[in-house]
Amino acid sequence: MSVLTTVAARWRVQAHLDFMWMTKDLRFFLINVVGDVILNLAGVTAVFLLAERFDGIGLWARDQVIFMLGYAALVRGFLDVGFSYNVLHISRRIGRGQLDHLLVQPQPLWMGLLTEGFMPFSGCWSLLTGAGITAWAVVQLGAGFPVQWWLLFGANLLASCAMALAFSFLWGALAFWAPVAAEEMSSRAVGFLYQLKAFPLDGLSAVVLTGMLTVLPVGFVAWYPSRQLLGIAAPHLWHTPLAALLLALVAGIVFKKGMEHYAQTGSQRYIAWGHRG
């Protein structure tokens, strides 16, 4: 069985389990759907209202701001669909000793991380919200985007998702060395990106903007790729994929070092003085 076939088979199992969980009760289903839609709309409403009131923000026209908001929502949607169940929040698994549940399975660790968080039914509502906002923005912009533009859009979107995931794993790896203190480190890192991803960053000073594209790469989640795709700045559409690749390499090195440390110490969950009995 090839790797792609194995991944597809495990995604199918996860999709079935997710569907059964979501449809077990109509009231539960409606609460989840309505709650997710409201949460994702609330995350972009403030910037949208500013853009509507002033017919844009800085260099950005109103419809361009809406496109960026849709892009940001799509990033969150893809992460919700593909990396739920504490994969995106990897520090929880490490700090709680749940990484052992993956390590004892007869599969590579990367396979478990890639497939266990696949939740296409419970996680798709943020993705659909983002798709709707983006589609509305594209129609309002009225530009006939060529096929190559859409290919670049997809490449940058995947790179932005990889950037957020790598950022979470980079900071989440601290839980290997400090499982109690850093258990929620990934949650804080992802929360930081989500809170700031929808804001245009053009007015920031050079020092702060550089920090937002390097140390805390929130600019690559939506602002920078949207800026390039819409032609607001000189189009350097390879910058976001390159930045995602570099951050993924750094996160991979740090995570590997953490795994080597973990192999020597193990989880505190299963010892007498562990913080979780």
Steps between C-alpha positions, in 0.01 A plus 500: 500500500646836396539793738227700325261206517572455870445868573174501301377189683568654841343827398193303399484335843540836675233656275257221588562541874464877471173464307357261760601738780347805331170333408432318825251767604326778302525753781872428543551535123324836481685639802835407346417641156348827621771546762784449250349734242440774758850458645667529160289796390570675830871460437486717187208732577701778668736546204212468253300774673803731497551436130130557430488822702808655338473326161827320561798507735814682390616363167227238503164556333196357674473196274870429534461499879212254464723277286766500773237416762380210287857380452560512876179304564603240240830447681318431823250281318764274347674468837169413669427233239845344484657542842234496770508273807809658653722459195510873436529545879782246521633620836189356667584151378860533608425652840221256580697193399265432209786489251568150629165393357639577154846357561370153595296469181643299207540805278743789459439798726447731200224270372309526826537877517389535137189283528370507858392863486297465179147620581326603178149526645549667837778722368364598159279788614785743544631389162162559336476841668840596361411370154182707501678820604774445242253427221305816585820705493609356165161584347511852643852557370369420153842393372536208264773307679687262267564133575858564610376752756277236656792255509710760680208571732483131593876475550507806726196380693662164572821680597310720746345189657845339523635819658238491778550127557879531515473794740282290729741204490801725554362648821319182597831312508580686822265255671765230456717684751226663712186285467302675774593861426483468121196272465294782345787665311363398159159637591653837585710504182206414275273740687748781437499429126121475486444825689725709274473323165213716371663841551685690223852563625606772255514780757742329739856619543775314318622335822157375609409389147824303471414329828153417368659324204781320683488441875119508510405428137138611521540706182543187290168354617292739289631855461817446298371235252175692445700817440706325233209318336298820465791701363499752786877457516757369254399137440747269675270199516778258596582677827224335706579141386871562562435641847274202580770258386766669714278508809400136445869401488572687824192350668599152379851534646372626835228233515755228421723627782199490728424143399859401582461656844161328541660164419725546803246636749161367389170643617436623853142376467592144594727559799403539865559875520364585153261793466237270354436170668 
